[in-house]
Amino acid sequence: MTSTPLPIARDLLPAVEAACREAGQLALDLFRPGAQTAAKTWSKAGGAPVTEADIGVDTFLNVRLSALLPDAAWLSEETADDTIRLSRRFVWVVDPIDGTRAFMAGSPDWAVCVALLDAGKPILGVVHAPAGATTYTATSGGGAMSNGRPIRTTDLTSLTGARIAGPKPMLDALARQESFTAADKIPSLALRLTRIADGTIDAGLVSPDARDWDLAAADLVLSEAGGQVTTADSEPLRYNREMPVHGMLMASGNSLAAPLALALSRLRESQPQRS
């Protein structure tokens, strides 16, 4: 039985969803299906790509969300980190375009992601995929929705026949000891998780180095849909730490979590240890 959703999350959700839809339209104006984006592009430090759409959406959401909850701190992929967030109860966690490379290449698999943390736990999440005309929403204890309709994960209890998405090297390694169906690549990590939430796929793997903004909104959607994303040791994710970076992760419906964890444990044990 779920608890009553926190009033602040329930009350803020319509305005946050509306802001994400408006932000998505800003990016959609520069999106070219099946072709290179019309947006200006460049590389950040470390080589990751960024576009003027990322920056425009980030700026728009910063203004809109900060007005909704002025006391909340801010953590975004495209904004310099301010450690004041570590001392704040509420934190907005934003990925203006999750799946920038997909956006740049004309693939529809990118999303605008917004989560609100309360003491490090997501209580509100929106994952809006403008090119796919799909919006996932969730509040803590309030269930998960896709375009306003309730969603649930599948109820598989075995990896046999399961549809699993993730990085090809991880899937190839898992396939050497398990029988499953490798799902098509999903460039956006947030959409990988929400497609587990709506039952499109059954499970997903995440390579190390994902950040809070990639995960927080979709984590809540998945949790409220009857699933979970955890560390490789089956621990829940911790958000708003000094370094908002995560190791290898796994995600699935709750009934598939134990078999998936066992398979990954066996996989890690079979791999040669580095000295």
N, C-alpha and C positions, 0 to 999 in steps of 0.2 A: 504494500500500500504506500503510495507516494505522499509526501507531506504537501501542505499548502504552499504554493510558490511564494517567494518573498515579494511583498507588495512593491518594493522598488523595481524589481525585475519585471513583474507583471505590468506595472504602470508605464515603464519606459519602453517596453518592447514595440508597441506600434510606432513610436517616433523613431526608434533605432532602425526598424525595418524600413520605414519610409526614407530615412537618410541613406541607407545602403542601396535602395533602389535608385535614388537620385544620383548617388555616386557611381553606381553601375552604368547609368546612362552617360555620364561624362566619359567613362572609359569606352563605352560601346560606340560613341561617336568617332573614336579613333581606331576601332577594331575593323579588320577586313577579313571576313570569313574565307578561309582557304588561301589567304595571301598575306604578305608582310604588312604589318601595321602602318598606319599613316602617321603615327606618333614619332617624335624625335626620340632617339635611343642613345644610350651611352653605357659605359661600364663603371661600376662602383669599385672602391678599393677591394681587392681580392678577386675581381673579375666578374662578379655577378652582374647581370644586365639590369637596367632600369630604364623606364620610359617617362616621358612627360605625363602620361596617363597615371602612372603610379604616384607621381608627385602631386598632380592635380587632385586625385581622389583623396590622398592623405591629408592635404591641406583642407579640403572641403569637410572631411569627416572630423578633423580636429576642431574646427569651428563649431560644427553642428553638435557633436557629442559633448564638447566642453560646456556648451550652453545648457544642455540637458542636465548635467550633473557637475557643477563647477568644482566641487571638492575632490573629484576623482583625478588621479594621476593618469599619465599617458605612456604607453609603450607601443611603439610601431616600428615596422621594418624600415620605414623611410624617414624616421625622425631621430635625431641624436638622442641617445638615452639620457634621461635625467634620473639619478638615483633617489630623488625624493619619493619616487614610487614605492621604494622599499619600506617607507614609514607610513604609507597611506592605506586606509582600509579598502577603498574602492580604486580600481585601476581599469581604464579602458585598454584593451589589447587589440591592435588593429593590423591587418595585412591588407593594404589597399588593393593590391592585385596578387592573389595567391596563384602562381602559375604564370609568371611574367613571360617566360619563354614561349609558353603555349599561346598567350595573347599576342606576342610579337609575330608568331608564325601563322596565325589565323586559325588555330585550333579553338573550339568552344570551351575547352576544359580549363577555365580560369574563374576565379571567384573573388568577391569582396567579402572580407571576413571581419566581424566585430564581436568581441566578447567583453563582458563586464565581470571583473573579479571582485569578490568580497572576501577579504582576508586570504587571498591566494587561491580561492576556488571559483570556477566559473558559475555565475548565477543567471546569465543571459547570453545567448549566442545567436548570431545571424550569419549564415553563409549564403550569399546571393550570387547566383551564376547567371549574369545577364544574357550571355549568348545562348544559354540553354533554357532561358525563361523559367528558371527554378529557384525558389527561395526556401531555404531550410531555416527554421526557427526553433528555439527552445528556451524555456525558463526552468530553473531548478525546482523540481517537483511538479512542473506543469505539463510534462510530456513534450514530444517533438513533433513538428509538422513539416510538411513539404507542400508549398503553395496552399497552406491553410488546412490540409488534410493530415490526420494522424498517421504516423509511420512507425513500423516495427522492424527489427532485424529478423532474419530467418532463425529457425529453431534447430538447425543442424547440430548434431552431437558428435560427428565424426568428420575428419578431414577428407575422407574418401568421397570424391565427387564435389567437394567444396570449390567454389570459385574464389580464388585468392589473387589479389593485386599487390604489386610492389616492385621494387627494383629487380631487374632481371637476374643479377648475380645471386641475390638472396633466394629468389624463386627457384633458380637452377639448383642451388645447393639443397634446398628443401625437397625438390623433386627426386633427388637421388635416394631418398628414404621414405617418401610419402607419395600417395596417389591422390592428385587433386587436379583441378583445371586452372591453368594460369589465365587470369582475366586480362583483357586489353589494358595497355598502359593508361594510367590516369595521371596526367602531369601535375594537377593540383592536389597537394596532400589533403587539404580540407575536403575536397570533393571525394577523394578516396575514402575518407572516413564517413562522410554523409551517405555515400552509396552503399556502405555497409548498413548504415542506419535505416535506409529505405528498402533494404533487401535486394538491391540490384546485384550486389556481390555478397559473399559470406564472411570474408576476412581480408585483412591487409597487413603488409609488413612495411616498416619504416626504417630506413637506414639512419645511422647516427648523424647528428648535427641539425635536426629539426629545431625550430625555435618556438617560443610561446605563441607568437602570432600565427604560425602555421597550424596550430593545434587547438587552442583554447575554445574557440567557438564550436568547431566540429566535435571536439571531445564532449561538450555538453549535449549537443544534438544526439550523438551516438549513445551516451549514457541514458538520456531520457527515452530513447527508442529501444532500450533493452540490451544495450551492448556496453563495451568497455574498450578503452585504449590504455595499455599499461607498459611498463618497462619490460625488458626481457625476463626479469625476475618476478613478474606479475605484481609489481607495486604500482599504485596509482601515481599519476603525474603530479608534480609539484610545480606551481606557477609563481611568477613574480619573485624569483630568486635573483641574487646578484648577477649571475650569468644565466640568462634564460634559454639555455641550450640543453637538449636532451640526447640520450644515447639511443641505441636500437630499441624500437618499439614494436608492439603487435596489437592488432585490433580485431574484434569480432563480436558476434552476438554472445551473450553471457553463456549460453549452452555449449559454445564451441571454444570458449576461452581455455579451459583446462587441456583438452586435446592439442590445441595449438601451442600452448606453453610447453607441454611435454615434448612435442616434436622439435621445438626450437632448442630445448634443453639437450636433447639427444644430438641434435645437429652441432651444437657448440662443443659437446663432449667429444664428438668424432673428429673435430678439426684439430690439426696439429697446433700445439702450444708454442708460442714464440718465447725464446729465452731473453 
